[in-house]
Amino acid sequence: MLKLSEKYSARPSAELPLLFQRILQNTIRDFFRRQKVRSLWTTPFSSLFGAQIDDSADPLETLEVEDDSKFSEPPAEQLERSQVLAFIEKALETLPARQRQAFLLRYWEELDVAAAAKIMGCSQGSVKTHCSRATHALAVILKKQGIKL
C-alpha cells in the first residue's frame, strides 16, 4: 500500500486496483527469489572449498537449488541453517567494500553482471573478479571456522 501511495498517487483511481495487484505480485516474487538465493548459500558452499575454478567462469551460476528445500526441513536443521546464514552475513562484513558490493548485487539481489557493473560504475570483468575473490574469501573464512555445508 505504501508503494502504491508513494509512487502512483497521481494516477486515476480506476487504475489503482491493477497497480496494487502488480506491486503485490512483484513484492511476493522478490521475497521468494531472495529466499532461494539465501538457501543456495547455506547448502552448496562446501563444493567451492576444494574446487579449482578458473577466474573466467562464474562458479555460482552452475549451482542448483532444491525446490522448497528450506520448508521441508525439520526445525533443528532450519535453526542450524539460519545460524550458518547469520555467520555468512558476518563474514560478508569482513570483505573489502567493492567485493562485498559486487557479491551482494550479484547473488543476494540476483542482478546480472551488466547491471551490477552499471551500478558499481566499473567494467563487467571487474564485477566478475570481485565476485570471484569474494567467493573464495568467504569459502576460506567458513573453512577456518569449521563450517561444512
N, CA, C and O atoms as a GROMACS GRO file, in nm:
protein
  596
    1MET      N    1   0.082  -0.119   0.000
    1MET     CA    2   0.000   0.000   0.000
    1MET      C    3   0.087   0.126   0.000
    1MET      O    4   0.054   0.225  -0.064
    2LEU      N    5   0.199   0.120   0.074
    2LEU     CA    6   0.287   0.236   0.078
    2LEU      C    7   0.348   0.264  -0.058
    2LEU      O    8   0.355   0.380  -0.100
    3LYS      N    9   0.393   0.161  -0.128
    3LYS     CA   10   0.450   0.180  -0.260
    3LYS      C   11   0.346   0.240  -0.354
    3LYS      O   12   0.378   0.328  -0.434
    4LEU      N   13   0.226   0.193  -0.344
    4LEU     CA   14   0.119   0.244  -0.430
    4LEU      C   15   0.094   0.392  -0.403
    4LEU      O   16   0.082   0.472  -0.496
    5SER      N   17   0.085   0.429  -0.275
    5SER     CA   18   0.056   0.568  -0.243
    5SER      C   19   0.174   0.660  -0.273
    5SER      O   20   0.154   0.776  -0.311
    6GLU      N   21   0.298   0.610  -0.256
    6GLU     CA   22   0.415   0.694  -0.282
    6GLU      C   23   0.438   0.716  -0.430
    6GLU      O   24   0.467   0.828  -0.473
    7LYS      N   25   0.426   0.612  -0.508
    7LYS     CA   26   0.466   0.619  -0.649
    7LYS      C   27   0.352   0.655  -0.744
    7LYS      O   28   0.376   0.717  -0.848
    8TYR      N   29   0.230   0.617  -0.710
    8TYR     CA   30   0.121   0.629  -0.806
    8TYR      C   31   0.002   0.711  -0.756
    8TYR      O   32  -0.110   0.689  -0.801
    9SER      N   33   0.025   0.802  -0.666
    9SER     CA   34  -0.086   0.879  -0.610
    9SER      C   35  -0.152   0.970  -0.713
    9SER      O   36  -0.268   1.008  -0.696
   10ALA      N   37  -0.081   1.006  -0.817
   10ALA     CA   38  -0.138   1.096  -0.919
   10ALA      C   39  -0.219   1.020  -1.024
   10ALA      O   40  -0.281   1.084  -1.110
   11ARG      N   41  -0.220   0.890  -1.021
   11ARG     CA   42  -0.292   0.810  -1.121
   11ARG      C   43  -0.442   0.814  -1.095
   11ARG      O   44  -0.485   0.837  -0.982
   12PRO      N   45  -0.521   0.792  -1.198
   12PRO     CA   46  -0.667   0.785  -1.180
   12PRO      C   47  -0.705   0.667  -1.090
   12PRO      O   48  -0.637   0.564  -1.088
   13SER      N   49  -0.811   0.684  -1.016
   13SER     CA   50  -0.849   0.581  -0.919
   13SER      C   51  -0.889   0.449  -0.985
   13SER      O   52  -0.883   0.345  -0.920
   14ALA      N   53  -0.927   0.450  -1.110
   14ALA     CA   54  -0.964   0.327  -1.180
   14ALA      C   55  -0.842   0.237  -1.201
   14ALA      O   56  -0.857   0.115  -1.211
   15GLU      N   57  -0.724   0.294  -1.209
   15GLU     CA   58  -0.602   0.216  -1.232
   15GLU      C   59  -0.543   0.158  -1.103
   15GLU      O   60  -0.464   0.064  -1.109
   16LEU      N   61  -0.580   0.211  -0.989
   16LEU     CA   62  -0.518   0.172  -0.863
   16LEU      C   63  -0.531   0.024  -0.827
   16LEU      O   64  -0.433  -0.034  -0.781
   17PRO      N   65  -0.647  -0.042  -0.846
   17PRO     CA   66  -0.653  -0.185  -0.811
   17PRO      C   67  -0.555  -0.270  -0.892
   17PRO      O   68  -0.491  -0.361  -0.837
   18LEU      N   69  -0.542  -0.242  -1.021
   18LEU     CA   70  -0.449  -0.320  -1.103
   18LEU      C   71  -0.304  -0.292  -1.064
   18LEU      O   72  -0.222  -0.383  -1.060
   19LEU      N   73  -0.274  -0.167  -1.034
   19LEU     CA   74  -0.139  -0.132  -0.992
   19LEU      C   75  -0.105  -0.199  -0.859
   19LEU      O   76   0.005  -0.251  -0.840
   20PHE      N   77  -0.202  -0.197  -0.767
   20PHE     CA   78  -0.178  -0.261  -0.638
   20PHE      C   79  -0.152  -0.410  -0.654
   20PHE      O   80  -0.062  -0.464  -0.590
   21GLN      N   81  -0.229  -0.476  -0.737
   21GLN     CA   82  -0.209  -0.619  -0.757
   21GLN      C   83  -0.071  -0.647  -0.818
   21GLN      O   84  -0.005  -0.743  -0.777
   22ARG      N   85  -0.028  -0.566  -0.913
   22ARG     CA   86   0.104  -0.586  -0.975
   22ARG      C   87   0.216  -0.562  -0.872
   22ARG      O   88   0.313  -0.638  -0.868
   23ILE      N   89   0.203  -0.459  -0.790
   23ILE     CA   90   0.304  -0.431  -0.687
   23ILE      C   91   0.310  -0.548  -0.588
   23ILE      O   92   0.418  -0.591  -0.550
   24LEU      N   93   0.195  -0.598  -0.548
   24LEU     CA   94   0.190  -0.711  -0.455
   24LEU      C   95   0.254  -0.835  -0.514
   24LEU      O   96   0.332  -0.903  -0.447
   25GLN      N   97   0.223  -0.866  -0.640
   25GLN     CA   98   0.282  -0.983  -0.706
   25GLN      C   99   0.435  -0.969  -0.714
   25GLN      O  100   0.507  -1.065  -0.686
   26ASN      N  101   0.482  -0.852  -0.753
   26ASN     CA  102   0.627  -0.831  -0.765
   26ASN      C  103   0.697  -0.841  -0.630
   26ASN      O  104   0.807  -0.895  -0.621
   27THR      N  105   0.634  -0.789  -0.525
   27THR     CA  106   0.693  -0.796  -0.392
   27THR      C  107   0.702  -0.940  -0.344
   27THR      O  108   0.803  -0.981  -0.287
   28ILE      N  109   0.597  -1.017  -0.366
   28ILE     CA  110   0.600  -1.159  -0.328
   28ILE      C  111   0.705  -1.234  -0.408
   28ILE      O  112   0.780  -1.315  -0.352
   29ARG      N  113   0.713  -1.208  -0.537
   29ARG     CA  114   0.813  -1.273  -0.622
   29ARG      C  115   0.954  -1.239  -0.576
   29ARG      O  116   1.040  -1.327  -0.569
   30ASP      N  117   0.979  -1.113  -0.543
   30ASP     CA  118   1.111  -1.072  -0.494
   30ASP      C  119   1.146  -1.143  -0.364
   30ASP      O  120   1.259  -1.186  -0.345
   31PHE      N  121   1.048  -1.156  -0.274
   31PHE     CA  122   1.072  -1.224  -0.148
   31PHE      C  123   1.117  -1.368  -0.171
   31PHE      O  124   1.215  -1.412  -0.112
   32PHE      N  125   1.046  -1.440  -0.258
   32PHE     CA  126   1.082  -1.580  -0.282
   32PHE      C  127   1.213  -1.593  -0.358
   32PHE      O  128   1.286  -1.690  -0.337
   33ARG      N  129   1.246  -1.500  -0.443
   33ARG     CA  130   1.376  -1.502  -0.510
   33ARG      C  131   1.488  -1.487  -0.408
   33ARG      O  132   1.587  -1.560  -0.413
   34ARG      N  133   1.473  -1.394  -0.316
   34ARG     CA  134   1.576  -1.374  -0.214
   34ARG      C  135   1.589  -1.498  -0.125
   34ARG      O  136   1.700  -1.535  -0.087
   35GLN      N  137   1.477  -1.561  -0.090
   35GLN     CA  138   1.482  -1.682  -0.010
   35GLN      C  139   1.557  -1.792  -0.084
   35GLN      O  140   1.634  -1.867  -0.023
   36LYS      N  141   1.535  -1.801  -0.213
   36LYS     CA  142   1.604  -1.901  -0.294
   36LYS      C  143   1.754  -1.877  -0.292
   36LYS      O  144   1.832  -1.972  -0.278
   37VAL      N  145   1.795  -1.752  -0.306
   37VAL     CA  146   1.938  -1.721  -0.306
   37VAL      C  147   1.998  -1.748  -0.169
   37VAL      O  148   2.107  -1.803  -0.159
   38ARG      N  149   1.929  -1.710  -0.065
   38ARG     CA  150   1.982  -1.733   0.069
   38ARG      C  151   1.993  -1.882   0.100
   38ARG      O  152   2.090  -1.924   0.164
   39SER      N  153   1.896  -1.962   0.057
   39SER     CA  154   1.907  -2.106   0.081
   39SER      C  155   2.015  -2.167  -0.007
   39SER      O  156   2.073  -2.269   0.029
   40LEU      N  157   2.043  -2.107  -0.119
   40LEU     CA  158   2.150  -2.153  -0.206
   40LEU      C  159   2.283  -2.146  -0.134
   40LEU      O  160   2.366  -2.236  -0.148
   41TRP      N  161   2.307  -2.039  -0.057
   41TRP     CA  162   2.437  -2.020   0.007
   41TRP      C  163   2.459  -2.107   0.128
   41TRP      O  164   2.573  -2.128   0.170
   42THR      N  165   2.355  -2.157   0.185
   42THR     CA  166   2.375  -2.238   0.305
   42THR      C  167   2.396  -2.385   0.273
   42THR      O  168   2.436  -2.460   0.362
   43THR      N  169   2.372  -2.429   0.152
   43THR     CA  170   2.387  -2.570   0.119
   43THR      C  171   2.514  -2.602   0.042
   43THR      O  172   2.595  -2.679   0.093
   44PRO      N  173   2.538  -2.548  -0.077
   44PRO     CA  174   2.648  -2.598  -0.160
   44PRO      C  175   2.779  -2.523  -0.143
   44PRO      O  176   2.866  -2.536  -0.230
   45PHE      N  177   2.799  -2.447  -0.037
   45PHE     CA  178   2.923  -2.372  -0.022
   45PHE      C  179   3.043  -2.464  -0.012
   45PHE      O  180   3.153  -2.428  -0.055
   46SER      N  181   3.023  -2.583   0.046
   46SER     CA  182   3.134  -2.676   0.061
   46SER      C  183   3.188  -2.723  -0.072
   46SER      O  184   3.304  -2.764  -0.081
   47SER      N  185   3.107  -2.718  -0.176
   47SER     CA  186   3.155  -2.761  -0.307
   47SER      C  187   3.260  -2.665  -0.362
   47SER      O  188   3.331  -2.699  -0.456
   48LEU      N  189   3.270  -2.546  -0.304
   48LEU     CA  190   3.367  -2.449  -0.351
   48LEU      C  191   3.501  -2.460  -0.279
   48LEU      O  192   3.601  -2.404  -0.325
   49PHE      N  193   3.506  -2.531  -0.166
   49PHE     CA  194   3.628  -2.534  -0.086
   49PHE      C  195   3.744  -2.596  -0.162
   49PHE      O  196   3.852  -2.536  -0.170
   50GLY      N  197   3.726  -2.713  -0.216
   50GLY     CA  198   3.837  -2.781  -0.279
   50GLY      C  199   3.840  -2.765  -0.429
   50GLY      O  200   3.934  -2.812  -0.494
   51ALA      N  201   3.742  -2.702  -0.486
   51ALA     CA  202   3.732  -2.695  -0.632
   51ALA      C  203   3.832  -2.596  -0.690
   51ALA      O  204   3.854  -2.488  -0.635
   52GLN      N  205   3.892  -2.636  -0.800
   52GLN     CA  206   3.979  -2.546  -0.874
   52GLN      C  207   3.893  -2.477  -0.980
   52GLN      O  208   3.843  -2.542  -1.072
   53ILE      N  209   3.876  -2.348  -0.967
   53ILE     CA  210   3.788  -2.272  -1.055
   53ILE      C  211   3.870  -2.168  -1.128
   53ILE      O  212   3.944  -2.092  -1.065
   54ASP      N  213   3.858  -2.165  -1.260
   54ASP     CA  214   3.931  -2.059  -1.330
   54ASP      C  215   3.854  -1.928  -1.318
   54ASP      O  216   3.732  -1.928  -1.304
   55ASP      N  217   3.927  -1.818  -1.324
   55ASP     CA  218   3.868  -1.687  -1.295
   55ASP      C  219   3.769  -1.640  -1.400
   55ASP      O  220   3.690  -1.551  -1.373
   56SER      N  221   3.772  -1.697  -1.520
   56SER     CA  222   3.680  -1.651  -1.624
   56SER      C  223   3.540  -1.709  -1.606
   56SER      O  224   3.444  -1.651  -1.656
   57ALA      N  225   3.527  -1.820  -1.537
   57ALA     CA  226   3.397  -1.882  -1.515
   57ALA      C  227   3.340  -1.838  -1.382
   57ALA      O  228   3.414  -1.814  -1.286
   58ASP      N  229   3.210  -1.827  -1.375
   58ASP     CA  230   3.143  -1.791  -1.252
   58ASP      C  231   3.087  -1.918  -1.190
   58ASP      O  232   2.986  -1.969  -1.238
   59PRO      N  233   3.148  -1.970  -1.083
   59PRO     CA  234   3.107  -2.100  -1.029
   59PRO      C  235   2.967  -2.098  -0.971
   59PRO      O  236   2.903  -2.203  -0.962
   60LEU      N  237   2.918  -1.983  -0.932
   60LEU     CA  238   2.788  -1.976  -0.867
   60LEU      C  239   2.673  -1.991  -0.965
   60LEU      O  240   2.560  -2.022  -0.924
   61GLU      N  241   2.699  -1.970  -1.092
   61GLU     CA  242   2.593  -1.984  -1.192
   61GLU      C  243   2.567  -2.130  -1.226
   61GLU      O  244   2.468  -2.160  -1.292
   62THR      N  245   2.653  -2.220  -1.182
   62THR     CA  246   2.636  -2.362  -1.212
   62THR      C  247   2.569  -2.438  -1.099
   62THR      O  248   2.534  -2.555  -1.116
   63LEU      N  249   2.550  -2.375  -0.984
   63LEU     CA  250   2.490  -2.443  -0.869
   63LEU      C  251   2.339  -2.450  -0.883
   63LEU      O  252   2.277  -2.358  -0.938
   64GLU      N  253   2.280  -2.557  -0.833
   64GLU     CA  254   2.136  -2.574  -0.839
   64GLU      C  255   2.078  -2.575  -0.698
   64GLU      O  256   2.144  -2.614  -0.603
   65VAL      N  257   1.954  -2.532  -0.687
   65VAL     CA  258   1.885  -2.527  -0.559
   65VAL      C  259   1.766  -2.621  -0.564
   65VAL      O  260   1.696  -2.628  -0.665
   66GLU      N  261   1.745  -2.694  -0.456
   66GLU     CA  262   1.628  -2.780  -0.449
   66GLU      C  263   1.504  -2.695  -0.427
   66GLU      O  264   1.507  -2.596  -0.353
   67ASP      N  265   1.394  -2.733  -0.491
   67ASP     CA  266   1.269  -2.661  -0.472
   67ASP      C  267   1.217  -2.683  -0.331
   67ASP      O  268   1.217  -2.795  -0.281
   68ASP      N  269   1.174  -2.577  -0.267
   68ASP     CA  270   1.117  -2.581  -0.132
   68ASP      C  271   1.210  -2.647  -0.031
   68ASP      O  272   1.163  -2.705   0.067
   69SER      N  273   1.341  -2.639  -0.053
   69SER     CA  274   1.435  -2.707   0.036
   69SER      C  275   1.430  -2.651   0.178
   69SER      O  276   1.451  -2.726   0.273
   70LYS      N  277   1.402  -2.524   0.193
   70LYS     CA  278   1.401  -2.463   0.325
   70LYS      C  279   1.279  -2.508   0.407
   70LYS      O  280   1.287  -2.519   0.529
   71PHE      N  281   1.168  -2.534   0.340
   71PHE     CA  282   1.044  -2.560   0.411
   71PHE      C  283   1.021  -2.707   0.441
   71PHE      O  284   0.929  -2.740   0.516
   72SER      N  285   1.102  -2.797   0.387
   72SER     CA  286   1.082  -2.939   0.411
   72SER      C  287   1.176  -2.992   0.519
   72SER      O  288   1.180  -3.112   0.544
   73GLU      N  289   1.251  -2.905   0.583
   73GLU     CA  290   1.347  -2.946   0.684
   73GLU      C  291   1.284  -2.948   0.823
   73GLU      O  292   1.189  -2.874   0.851
   74PRO      N  293   1.338  -3.032   0.910
   74PRO     CA  294   1.294  -3.028   1.050
   74PRO      C  295   1.340  -2.896   1.115
   74PRO      O  296   1.434  -2.833   1.066
   75PRO      N  297   1.276  -2.855   1.223
   75PRO     CA  298   1.310  -2.729   1.288
   75PRO      C  299   1.457  -2.718   1.330
   75PRO      O  300   1.515  -2.610   1.322
   76ALA      N  301   1.516  -2.827   1.375
   76ALA     CA  302   1.656  -2.821   1.418
   76ALA      C  303   1.747  -2.784   1.302
   76ALA      O  304   1.841  -2.706   1.318
   77GLU      N  305   1.720  -2.841   1.186
   77GLU     CA  306   1.802  -2.810   1.068
   77GLU      C  307   1.777  -2.667   1.020
   77GLU      O  308   1.869  -2.600   0.974
   78GLN      N  309   1.653  -2.620   1.032
   78GLN     CA  310   1.624  -2.482   0.997
   78GLN      C  311   1.700  -2.386   1.088
   78GLN      O  312   1.752  -2.284   1.042
   79LEU      N  313   1.708  -2.418   1.217
   79LEU     CA  314   1.781  -2.336   1.311
   79LEU      C  315   1.929  -2.333   1.275
   79LEU      O  316   1.992  -2.227   1.273
   80GLU      N  317   1.985  -2.451   1.248
   80GLU     CA  318   2.126  -2.459   1.210
   80GLU      C  319   2.153  -2.379   1.083
   80GLU      O  320   2.252  -2.307   1.073
   81ARG      N  321   2.064  -2.391   0.987
   81ARG     CA  322   2.078  -2.317   0.861
   81ARG      C  323   2.074  -2.166   0.886
   81ARG      O  324   2.152  -2.091   0.827
   82SER      N  325   1.984  -2.122   0.972
   82SER     CA  326   1.975  -1.978   0.999
   82SER      C  327   2.100  -1.929   1.073
   82SER      O  328   2.143  -1.816   1.051
   83GLN      N  329   2.159  -2.012   1.160
   83GLN     CA  330   2.281  -1.974   1.229
   83GLN      C  331   2.398  -1.963   1.132
   83GLN      O  332   2.480  -1.872   1.143
   84VAL      N  333   2.406  -2.056   1.038
   84VAL     CA  334   2.512  -2.051   0.937
   84VAL      C  335   2.494  -1.929   0.848
   84VAL      O  336   2.591  -1.862   0.814
   85LEU      N  337   2.371  -1.900   0.812
   85LEU     CA  338   2.344  -1.782   0.732
   85LEU      C  339   2.385  -1.655   0.806
   85LEU      O  340   2.440  -1.563   0.745
   86ALA      N  341   2.358  -1.649   0.935
   86ALA     CA  342   2.400  -1.533   1.014
   86ALA      C  343   2.552  -1.520   1.016
   86ALA      O  344   2.605  -1.410   1.010
   87PHE      N  345   2.621  -1.634   1.025
   87PHE     CA  346   2.768  -1.630   1.022
   87PHE      C  347   2.818  -1.582   0.886
   87PHE      O  348   2.913  -1.505   0.878
   88ILE      N  349   2.753  -1.627   0.778
   88ILE     CA  350   2.793  -1.581   0.644
   88ILE      C  351   2.773  -1.431   0.632
   88ILE      O  352   2.857  -1.362   0.574
   89GLU      N  353   2.665  -1.380   0.686
   89GLU     CA  354   2.641  -1.236   0.680
   89GLU      C  355   2.748  -1.161   0.757
   89GLU      O  356   2.790  -1.053   0.715
   90LYS      N  357   2.792  -1.215   0.871
   90LYS     CA  358   2.901  -1.152   0.946
   90LYS      C  359   3.031  -1.159   0.867
   90LYS      O  360   3.109  -1.064   0.867
   91ALA      N  361   3.054  -1.271   0.801
   91ALA     CA  362   3.175  -1.286   0.720
   91ALA      C  363   3.175  -1.189   0.603
   91ALA      O  364   3.280  -1.140   0.562
   92LEU      N  365   3.058  -1.160   0.550
   92LEU     CA  366   3.048  -1.062   0.441
   92LEU      C  367   3.096  -0.924   0.485
   92LEU      O  368   3.154  -0.850   0.406
   93GLU      N  369   3.073  -0.891   0.611
   93GLU     CA  370   3.115  -0.761   0.663
   93GLU      C  371   3.266  -0.747   0.666
   93GLU      O  372   3.318  -0.635   0.666
   94THR      N  373   3.339  -0.858   0.667
   94THR     CA  374   3.485  -0.852   0.671
   94THR      C  375   3.546  -0.834   0.533
   94THR      O  376   3.665  -0.803   0.522
   95LEU      N  377   3.468  -0.852   0.428
   95LEU     CA  378   3.521  -0.837   0.292
   95LEU      C  379   3.547  -0.690   0.260
   95LEU      O  380   3.483  -0.602   0.319
   96PRO      N  381   3.640  -0.662   0.168
   96PRO     CA  382   3.657  -0.525   0.121
   96PRO      C  383   3.527  -0.474   0.058
   96PRO      O  384   3.446  -0.553   0.009
   97ALA      N  385   3.508  -0.345   0.060
   97ALA     CA  386   3.380  -0.285   0.018
   97ALA      C  387   3.340  -0.324  -0.124
   97ALA      O  388   3.225  -0.358  -0.148
   98ARG      N  389   3.433  -0.319  -0.218
   98ARG     CA  390   3.399  -0.348  -0.358
   98ARG      C  391   3.362  -0.496  -0.376
   98ARG      O  392   3.270  -0.528  -0.451
   99GLN      N  393   3.432  -0.584  -0.308
   99GLN     CA  394   3.399  -0.726  -0.317
   99GLN      C  395   3.261  -0.752  -0.257
   99GLN      O  396   3.179  -0.824  -0.314
  100ARG      N  397   3.236  -0.693  -0.141
  100ARG     CA  398   3.107  -0.711  -0.075
  100ARG      C  399   2.995  -0.656  -0.163
  100ARG      O  400   2.890  -0.719  -0.178
  101GLN      N  401   3.017  -0.538  -0.222
  101GLN     CA  402   2.916  -0.477  -0.307
  101GLN      C  403   2.887  -0.566  -0.428
  101GLN      O  404   2.770  -0.591  -0.460
  102ALA      N  405   2.991  -0.613  -0.495
  102ALA     CA  406   2.971  -0.698  -0.613
  102ALA      C  407   2.900  -0.828  -0.574
  102ALA      O  408   2.808  -0.872  -0.644
  103PHE      N  409   2.943  -0.889  -0.465
  103PHE     CA  410   2.883  -1.014  -0.419
  103PHE      C  411   2.734  -0.996  -0.389
  103PHE      O  412   2.652  -1.076  -0.433
  104LEU      N  413   2.700  -0.893  -0.314
  104LEU     CA  414   2.560  -0.871  -0.277
  104LEU      C  415   2.474  -0.838  -0.397
  104LEU      O  416   2.360  -0.885  -0.407
  105LEU      N  417   2.526  -0.757  -0.488
  105LEU     CA  418   2.447  -0.723  -0.607
  105LEU      C  419   2.421  -0.847  -0.693
  105LEU      O  420   2.310  -0.868  -0.742
  106ARG      N  421   2.524  -0.928  -0.710
  106ARG     CA  422   2.512  -1.044  -0.798
  106ARG      C  423   2.430  -1.157  -0.735
  106ARG      O  424   2.343  -1.214  -0.801
  107TYR      N  425   2.455  -1.189  -0.610
  107TYR     CA  426   2.398  -1.311  -0.555
  107TYR      C  427   2.286  -1.288  -0.455
  107TYR      O  428   2.198  -1.374  -0.442
  108TRP      N  429   2.285  -1.178  -0.384
  108TRP     CA  430   2.173  -1.150  -0.293
  108TRP      C  431   2.060  -1.083  -0.369
  108TRP      O  432   1.944  -1.118  -0.351
  109GLU      N  433   2.095  -0.988  -0.455
  109GLU     CA  434   1.993  -0.915  -0.530
  109GLU      C  435   1.965  -0.976  -0.666
  109GLU      O  436   1.875  -0.930  -0.737
  110GLU      N  437   2.040  -1.077  -0.705
  110GLU     CA  438   2.022  -1.152  -0.830
  110GLU      C  439   2.031  -1.065  -0.955
  110GLU      O  440   1.957  -1.086  -1.051
  111LEU      N  441   2.122  -0.968  -0.954
  111LEU     CA  442   2.142  -0.888  -1.074
  111LEU      C  443   2.241  -0.957  -1.166
  111LEU      O  444   2.327  -1.032  -1.120
  112ASP      N  445   2.228  -0.933  -1.296
  112ASP     CA  446   2.326  -0.991  -1.387
  112ASP      C  447   2.453  -0.906  -1.384
  112ASP      O  448   2.457  -0.800  -1.322
  113VAL      N  449   2.558  -0.954  -1.452
  113VAL     CA  450   2.688  -0.889  -1.446
  113VAL      C  451   2.681  -0.747  -1.502
  113VAL      O  452   2.740  -0.656  -1.445
  114ALA      N  453   2.608  -0.729  -1.612
  114ALA     CA  454   2.599  -0.597  -1.674
  114ALA      C  455   2.532  -0.496  -1.581
  114ALA      O  456   2.578  -0.382  -1.569
  115ALA      N  457   2.424  -0.537  -1.515
  115ALA     CA  458   2.353  -0.445  -1.424
  115ALA      C  459   2.440  -0.411  -1.302
  115ALA      O  460   2.444  -0.296  -1.258
  116ALA      N  461   2.507  -0.511  -1.249
  116ALA     CA  462   2.595  -0.486  -1.135
  116ALA      C  463   2.709  -0.392  -1.174
  116ALA      O  464   2.746  -0.304  -1.096
  117ALA      N  465   2.764  -0.411  -1.294
  117ALA     CA  466   2.872  -0.324  -1.341
  117ALA      C  467   2.825  -0.181  -1.356
  117ALA      O  468   2.897  -0.087  -1.322
  118LYS      N  469   2.705  -0.165  -1.406
  118LYS     CA  470   2.649  -0.030  -1.423
  118LYS      C  471   2.630   0.038  -1.287
  118LYS      O  472   2.664   0.156  -1.272
  119ILE      N  473   2.578  -0.033  -1.190
  119ILE     CA  474   2.556   0.023  -1.057
  119ILE      C  475   2.689   0.057  -0.990
  119ILE      O  476   2.702   0.162  -0.927
  120MET      N  477   2.787  -0.032  -1.006
  120MET     CA  478   2.916  -0.010  -0.941
  120MET      C  479   3.004   0.089  -1.016
  120MET      O  480   3.103   0.139  -0.962
  121GLY      N  481   2.969   0.118  -1.141
  121GLY     CA  482   3.048   0.211  -1.220
  121GLY      C  483   3.182   0.154  -1.263
  121GLY      O  484   3.283   0.224  -1.264
  122CYS      N  485   3.182   0.025  -1.299
  122CYS     CA  486   3.306  -0.040  -1.343
  122CYS      C  487   3.274  -0.136  -1.457
  122CYS      O  488   3.159  -0.146  -1.499
  123SER      N  489   3.375  -0.205  -1.506
  123SER     CA  490   3.355  -0.297  -1.617
  123SER      C  491   3.295  -0.428  -1.567
  123SER      O  492   3.297  -0.458  -1.447
  124GLN      N  493   3.243  -0.506  -1.661
  124GLN     CA  494   3.187  -0.636  -1.625
  124GLN      C  495   3.296  -0.730  -1.575
  124GLN      O  496   3.272  -0.812  -1.486
  125GLY      N  497   3.414  -0.719  -1.632
  125GLY     CA  498   3.526  -0.801  -1.586
  125GLY      C  499   3.561  -0.774  -1.441
  125GLY      O  500   3.596  -0.865  -1.366
  126SER      N  501   3.553  -0.646  -1.401
  126SER     CA  502   3.581  -0.611  -1.261
  126SER      C  503   3.478  -0.674  -1.168
  126SER      O  504   3.512  -0.722  -1.060
  127VAL      N  505   3.353  -0.673  -1.210
  127VAL     CA  506   3.248  -0.734  -1.127
  127VAL      C  507   3.275  -0.883  -1.111
  127VAL      O  508   3.265  -0.936  -1.001
  128LYS      N  509   3.310  -0.950  -1.220
  128LYS     CA  510   3.339  -1.093  -1.212
  128LYS      C  511   3.458  -1.120  -1.121
  128LYS      O  512   3.456  -1.214  -1.041
  129THR      N  513   3.562  -1.036  -1.132
  129THR     CA  514   3.680  -1.053  -1.049
  129THR      C  515   3.646  -1.033  -0.902
  129THR      O  516   3.685  -1.114  -0.817
  130HIS      N  517   3.573  -0.927  -0.870
  130HIS     CA  518   3.535  -0.901  -0.731
  130HIS      C  519   3.448  -1.014  -0.676
  130HIS      O  520   3.466  -1.055  -0.561
  131CYS      N  521   3.355  -1.065  -0.756
  131CYS     CA  522   3.269  -1.175  -0.710
  131CYS      C  523   3.350  -1.301  -0.686
  131CYS      O  524   3.329  -1.371  -0.586
  132SER      N  525   3.442  -1.330  -0.775
  132SER     CA  526   3.525  -1.449  -0.759
  132SER      C  527   3.610  -1.439  -0.634
  132SER      O  528   3.619  -1.534  -0.557
  133ARG      N  529   3.672  -1.325  -0.612
  133ARG     CA  530   3.755  -1.306  -0.493
  133ARG      C  531   3.672  -1.314  -0.366
  133ARG      O  532   3.715  -1.372  -0.266
  134ALA      N  533   3.553  -1.255  -0.370
  134ALA     CA  534   3.465  -1.259  -0.252
  134ALA      C  535   3.424  -1.403  -0.221
  134ALA      O  536   3.422  -1.444  -0.105
  135THR      N  537   3.392  -1.479  -0.324
  135THR     CA  538   3.351  -1.618  -0.304
  135THR      C  539   3.464  -1.700  -0.244
  135THR      O  540   3.442  -1.777  -0.150
  136HIS      N  541   3.583  -1.683  -0.298
  136HIS     CA  542   3.697  -1.757  -0.244
  136HIS      C  543   3.728  -1.714  -0.100
  136HIS      O  544   3.759  -1.799  -0.016
  137ALA      N  545   3.719  -1.585  -0.072
  137ALA     CA  546   3.745  -1.537   0.064
  137ALA      C  547   3.642  -1.592   0.162
  137ALA      O  548   3.676  -1.632   0.273
  138LEU      N  549   3.516  -1.592   0.122
  138LEU     CA  550   3.412  -1.647   0.210
  138LEU      C  551   3.433  -1.797   0.234
  138LEU      O  552   3.412  -1.846   0.345
  139ALA      N  553   3.473  -1.868   0.131
  139ALA     CA  554   3.498  -2.011   0.147
  139ALA      C  555   3.611  -2.035   0.248
  139ALA      O  556   3.602  -2.126   0.330
  140VAL      N  557   3.716  -1.954   0.241
  140VAL     CA  558   3.828  -1.968   0.335
  140VAL      C  559   3.782  -1.936   0.478
  140VAL      O  560   3.816  -2.007   0.572
  141ILE      N  561   3.705  -1.829   0.493
  141ILE     CA  562   3.656  -1.791   0.626
  141ILE      C  563   3.570  -1.902   0.686
  141ILE      O  564   3.585  -1.936   0.803
  142LEU      N  565   3.480  -1.957   0.607
  142LEU     CA  566   3.394  -2.063   0.657
  142LEU      C  567   3.474  -2.189   0.690
  142LEU      O  568   3.447  -2.256   0.790
  143LYS      N  569   3.571  -2.220   0.609
  143LYS     CA  570   3.654  -2.339   0.634
  143LYS      C  571   3.733  -2.324   0.763
  143LYS      O  572   3.746  -2.419   0.840
  144LYS      N  573   3.786  -2.202   0.788
  144LYS     CA  574   3.859  -2.178   0.913
  144LYS      C  575   3.771  -2.194   1.035
  144LYS      O  576   3.818  -2.236   1.141
  145GLN      N  577   3.644  -2.161   1.021
  145GLN     CA  578   3.551  -2.173   1.133
  145GLN      C  579   3.496  -2.315   1.148
  145GLN      O  580   3.421  -2.344   1.241
  146GLY      N  581   3.536  -2.403   1.056
  146GLY     CA  582   3.491  -2.541   1.065
  146GLY      C  583   3.350  -2.564   1.017
  146GLY      O  584   3.289  -2.666   1.051
  147ILE      N  585   3.299  -2.472   0.940
  147ILE     CA  586   3.162  -2.488   0.888
  147ILE      C  587   3.169  -2.570   0.760
  147ILE      O  588   3.231  -2.530   0.662
  148LYS      N  589   3.105  -2.684   0.765
  148LYS     CA  590   3.098  -2.770   0.646
  148LYS      C  591   2.952  -2.777   0.606
  148LYS      O  592   2.867  -2.824   0.682
  149LEU      N  593   2.924  -2.731   0.487
  149LEU     CA  594   2.787  -2.726   0.442
  149LEU      C  595   2.758  -2.834   0.341
  149LEU      O  596   2.646  -2.845   0.292
   0.00000   0.00000   0.00000
